[in-house]
């Protein structure tokens, strides 16, 4: 089974948890060989000295020593073919006429860098973040308002697990950060309204 089909099956089988707002968590997102290959490329960036968030897009993978381009193409192709199924498990989701997938590997610097509490960009209809490396870190934090005092829970950091949700304005408040020890590296996939130079793959590419 391809990595894309594996992801779709896992997404459709996963329970939608409702508090503080609808989301899913899936374990063992990628097959063991695929995840090992992805982690190997990302591990070299754990100690990268940076104070800024880095987004590594598929056409930049080689520059960063990451061998995961073909798998990303397969995953994005399957996401686009199954958009309706993926969002149908949620009680509410956005919709746009032209959709694509923004795929990238994200390197979040160690503390004190923090990405602020936000409800998700309005262009995004479905969001998935797969935790890659290190072994232990901080997962995505969920809130009921754009206020740190409204914190409810964390989607725990576990390698090769994925946190998924459909963004809703003024509702799906969340934030993320790394810990003190090293960078936090994730694979991010967003089904979203297409914008020039933003999406890795669009419906027209199928």
C-alpha positions as CSV (number, residue, x, y, z in Angstrom):
1,X,0.0,0.0,0.0
2,X,1.3,3.5,-0.9
3,X,2.0,6.0,1.8
4,X,-0.9,8.2,0.5
5,X,-3.4,5.4,0.6
6,X,-2.2,4.4,4.0
7,X,-2.8,8.0,5.3
8,X,-6.3,8.2,3.8
9,X,-7.3,4.9,5.4
10,X,-6.0,5.9,8.8
11,X,-7.7,9.3,8.6
12,X,-11.1,7.9,7.7
13,X,-10.9,5.2,10.5
14,X,-9.8,7.6,13.3
15,X,-12.2,8.8,15.9
16,X,-13.0,12.5,15.8
17,X,-12.5,13.9,19.3
18,X,-14.8,16.8,20.1
19,X,-13.2,18.8,23.0
20,X,-12.2,21.6,22.9
21,X,-13.1,21.4,19.2
22,X,-13.2,18.6,16.6
23,X,-9.8,16.9,15.9
24,X,-8.2,13.6,15.2
25,X,-5.0,11.9,16.2
26,X,-3.5,8.9,14.3
27,X,-0.5,6.8,15.2
28,X,2.0,5.1,12.9
29,X,1.0,7.5,10.1
30,X,3.8,6.4,7.8
31,X,5.1,2.9,7.2
32,X,8.2,2.1,9.2
33,X,10.6,2.3,6.2
34,X,9.1,5.6,5.0
35,X,9.2,7.2,8.4
36,X,12.8,6.0,9.0
37,X,13.9,7.6,5.7
38,X,12.1,10.8,6.5
39,X,13.5,11.0,10.0
40,X,17.0,10.3,8.8
41,X,16.9,13.4,6.6
42,X,15.3,15.6,9.3
43,X,17.6,14.5,12.2
44,X,20.5,16.4,10.7
45,X,18.6,19.7,11.3
46,X,17.8,19.1,15.0
47,X,20.7,21.2,16.2
48,X,20.4,23.8,13.4
49,X,21.3,27.1,14.9
50,X,18.3,29.3,14.2
51,X,15.8,31.7,15.8
52,X,13.4,31.6,12.9
53,X,10.8,29.2,11.7
54,X,11.8,27.3,8.5
55,X,9.5,25.8,6.0
56,X,11.2,23.3,3.6
57,X,9.1,22.8,0.5
58,X,9.3,19.6,-1.6
59,X,11.5,21.2,-4.3
60,X,13.9,22.2,-1.6
61,X,14.2,18.7,0.1
62,X,17.4,17.8,-1.6
63,X,19.1,21.0,-0.5
64,X,18.4,20.0,3.1
65,X,19.4,16.3,2.7
66,X,15.8,15.0,2.8
67,X,14.8,12.1,0.5
68,X,11.0,12.2,0.6
69,X,9.8,13.8,-2.6
70,X,8.1,10.9,-4.3
71,X,6.3,10.0,-1.1
72,X,5.1,13.6,-0.8
73,X,3.7,13.5,-4.3
74,X,1.9,10.3,-3.6
75,X,0.5,11.6,-0.3
76,X,-0.7,14.9,-1.9
77,X,-2.3,13.1,-4.8
78,X,-4.3,10.9,-2.5
79,X,-5.3,13.9,-0.4
80,X,-6.7,15.7,-3.4
81,X,-8.6,12.7,-4.6
82,X,-10.3,12.2,-1.2
83,X,-11.0,15.7,0.0
84,X,-14.8,15.2,0.4
85,X,-14.2,12.0,2.4
86,X,-11.6,13.6,4.7
87,X,-13.8,16.6,5.6
88,X,-17.0,14.6,5.8
89,X,-16.1,13.2,9.2
90,X,-16.1,16.7,10.7
91,X,-19.3,18.5,11.8
92,X,-18.2,21.7,10.0
93,X,-15.6,22.6,7.4
94,X,-14.9,25.3,4.8
95,X,-15.2,24.9,1.1
96,X,-13.6,26.6,-1.9
97,X,-13.9,26.0,-5.7
98,X,-10.2,25.6,-6.3
99,X,-8.1,23.6,-3.9
100,X,-4.6,22.4,-3.6
101,X,-2.1,21.0,-1.0
102,X,0.5,23.0,0.7
103,X,3.1,20.4,1.8
104,X,6.3,21.3,3.7
105,X,8.6,20.2,6.5
106,X,8.6,22.7,9.3
107,X,11.6,23.4,11.6
108,X,10.5,25.2,14.8
109,X,13.4,26.7,16.8
110,X,13.9,25.8,20.4
111,X,12.5,28.1,23.1
112,X,12.1,31.1,23.6
113,X,10.6,31.0,20.1
114,X,6.8,30.4,20.2
115,X,4.2,30.5,17.4
116,X,1.3,32.5,18.7
117,X,-2.2,31.2,19.4
118,X,-4.1,31.3,16.2
119,X,-7.3,29.8,14.8
120,X,-5.8,28.7,11.4
121,X,-5.5,30.6,8.2
122,X,-8.9,31.1,6.5
123,X,-7.6,29.7,3.3
124,X,-7.1,26.2,4.9
125,X,-9.9,23.7,5.0
126,X,-8.0,20.7,6.4
127,X,-4.8,20.6,8.4
128,X,-2.5,17.7,9.4
129,X,0.8,17.9,11.3
130,X,2.9,14.7,11.6
131,X,5.5,14.7,14.4
132,X,8.9,13.6,13.0
133,X,11.8,14.3,15.4
134,X,13.1,14.5,18.2
135,X,12.0,11.6,20.4
136,X,10.4,13.9,23.0
137,X,9.1,17.5,22.6
138,X,6.0,19.6,22.9
139,X,2.8,18.7,20.9
140,X,0.2,21.2,19.5
141,X,-1.6,23.1,22.3
142,X,-5.3,23.6,22.1
143,X,-7.4,26.5,23.5
144,X,-10.9,27.8,23.6
145,X,-9.9,31.5,22.9
146,X,-6.9,33.5,21.8
147,X,-5.7,33.6,25.3
148,X,-3.1,31.4,27.1
149,X,-5.4,31.1,30.1
150,X,-8.0,29.3,27.9
151,X,-5.6,26.4,27.4
152,X,-7.4,23.0,27.5
153,X,-5.0,20.2,26.3
154,X,-2.1,19.2,24.2
155,X,-2.0,16.8,21.2
156,X,0.9,14.8,22.7
157,X,4.2,14.6,20.9
158,X,4.8,11.1,19.6
159,X,6.9,10.4,16.6
160,X,5.0,9.4,13.5
161,X,1.7,10.4,15.0
162,X,-0.5,13.1,13.2
163,X,-2.7,15.8,14.6
164,X,-5.6,16.7,12.2
165,X,-8.4,19.2,12.2
166,X,-10.6,21.4,10.0
167,X,-10.0,25.0,10.8
168,X,-12.9,27.1,12.0
169,X,-12.7,30.9,12.5
170,X,-12.7,32.0,16.1
171,X,-12.8,28.4,17.3
172,X,-9.9,26.1,16.5
173,X,-7.3,28.1,18.6
174,X,-4.0,26.4,18.9
175,X,-0.2,27.1,19.2
176,X,3.0,25.3,19.0
177,X,6.6,25.6,20.2
178,X,9.7,23.5,20.8
179,X,11.4,22.8,24.1
180,X,14.7,24.0,25.4
181,X,16.8,21.2,24.0
182,X,16.6,21.2,20.2
183,X,14.4,22.1,17.2
184,X,11.0,20.6,16.6
185,X,10.5,19.1,13.1
186,X,7.2,18.2,11.6
187,X,5.6,17.3,8.2
188,X,2.8,19.7,7.5
189,X,0.0,19.1,5.0
190,X,-2.7,21.7,4.4
191,X,-5.6,21.3,1.9
192,X,-6.4,24.9,1.0
193,X,-7.7,27.5,-1.4
194,X,-5.1,27.8,-4.2
195,X,-2.8,30.8,-4.4
196,X,0.1,31.4,-6.7
197,X,3.3,29.8,-5.6
198,X,1.7,28.5,-2.4
199,X,0.4,25.0,-3.2
200,X,2.7,22.1,-4.0
201,X,-0.1,20.3,-5.9
202,X,-3.5,21.5,-7.2
203,X,-6.6,19.8,-8.4
204,X,-5.7,20.6,-12.0
205,X,-2.4,18.6,-11.6
206,X,-4.3,15.3,-11.2
